[in-house]
């Protein structure tokens, strides 16, 4: 396989990198953000609208697609790209995270993770080999190894034992892969213990993965520990491989993590917040349901070039939200994802030009008015 | 005012007409279909997607916009076009229909109609003058007079008395209008009684309206009476004015009404059915939630050129519906409205070319497979 990842430039004032990740469905400029397409759709977004806002790569959830409509069906229908009408790159998670957060009665063993479907209560066993098989059936460009996402307050004994299993599962995933054009990323666990993170990072780095992710962060440990453990761990990973901070997060977390050396991000925040009426602007967060916007003729963000801000007022967006209109979710999602993609544009531009004043500024909390 | 409506061609084998209706926001080729934008949005459709499918004119609901966000607010924000980001023609109804179908505790008198809001129970009086005032505040291109939509099983005495009041209300609307560039249409009531329809049509036709609508049909009277009374009434209306059949309806009803001489239509069927998973194809109706489509790789309608049919399989559309995804409503609405607009294209083409075999064929019921 030719080099799938190239570091094009390094920032002079931080550890940030500008990179290019080549996949079977095209190249991705990094640092990049991946909108979450849980059930084979980024909620409320047409694929063509994702393209328009500059989306380069999506994330698909193995757990959801495995349960419904089923990975075998998606394989028969030509794979996930064709199924959901997206011909760009797709990364799939392993399903592990949802098993732990959604699956009832889960029981973890060396073999894998037994869980009951959140849809119908049916029992399933997710092993490392099964996670690879499902992701190969989906045909994603990047697959993730099965891991256990450890609660942030787990004991050291538990973290030690779980992380050891995650390493063994990662080796089993490598042995199970059959699809040469699908990249496979290892995941670093180790909780909040630096020595365990180091052990996991060094062991994973010795294995032939095409990229590495840091998991188990953004799960309630708080901002300080997220940034500290994230920065500590990313430093232990190979320079010549893409580094993905899973499930994080808020704009300020992403900026900080890019400067620490991470290349890839995913999070449900822009789309979930959109549906709840919380919108990101360069002046801060806006809760569009507030009465103060009822007669506000201004666009949500006067500095934003998205379809929503070019065509509609805050008063209209509030009306749609209050009236429970589907268009509310559509326009809000479009705007928030546009914001996140411009955030990544700005990060890449700051690295490319090498001027620290170009880094995007974004502070939370704060409501723009 | 210059002539706002021109009959461009008449069909040789039916009473259908090809026409051009000029409004303050542009011209409309007739026969035309108006998607319903109840609360200032055609549900689940971006305005640019409405443009793309060939939508020429929208319908806005005065009752809903009056109650929320309020017509004065919309006026302050620059009118309904600007509020909802649609710069093409808009027709508003008078609010009367929703007062009768949604408003609680309604009480009708010569003055107007008293009703309680379905949102908060607040009391309101809708008079002919108020209906004109609201529609002028909204700034629609075409306003409708206040009328009473009579139940199909009303007694002759009631229909006689109600229709007389509708005529007096229409005259009051004419006297109340202040906006010279807003067209005003009269509405023909008269129930299922041909002599009362004739009386109403002849009286309304003597008044200086820019167009005429036939109301009180498609309200449960059945297909045979809908077609009979519709065809009878449209024949009594001036040739040189646009004729609008309100709230009708199914594709076969529209084809029949176009051939009877109607020019304009609106109905919630394409968008409401879309959200319920019922889709229109040139092979019949498809209930996309059926298990038979679970693994069907074909597009919904292989003969359809819409974004939905060009990019997605029936299996995917079924998955989105079953999973309760917002994208289901988006793609289904886009398709059904595309279908309705192609239906109108075909009607116009059949009249233009003057060949009866070009008329669209569409039969219901029937499920395509």
Interface residues (C-beta under 8 A of the other chain):
Chain A: X39 X40 X41 X43 X44 X45 X46 X47 X48 X68 X69 X73 X76 X77 X78 X83 X84 X85 X294 X295 X297 X307 X311 X312 X313 X315 X316 X319 X320 X322 X323 X325 X326 X327 X329 X330 X331
Chain B: X39 X40 X41 X43 X44 X45 X46 X47 X48 X68 X69 X73 X76 X77 X78 X83 X84 X85 X294 X295 X297 X307 X311 X312 X313 X315 X316 X319 X320 X322 X323 X325 X326 X327 X329 X330 X331
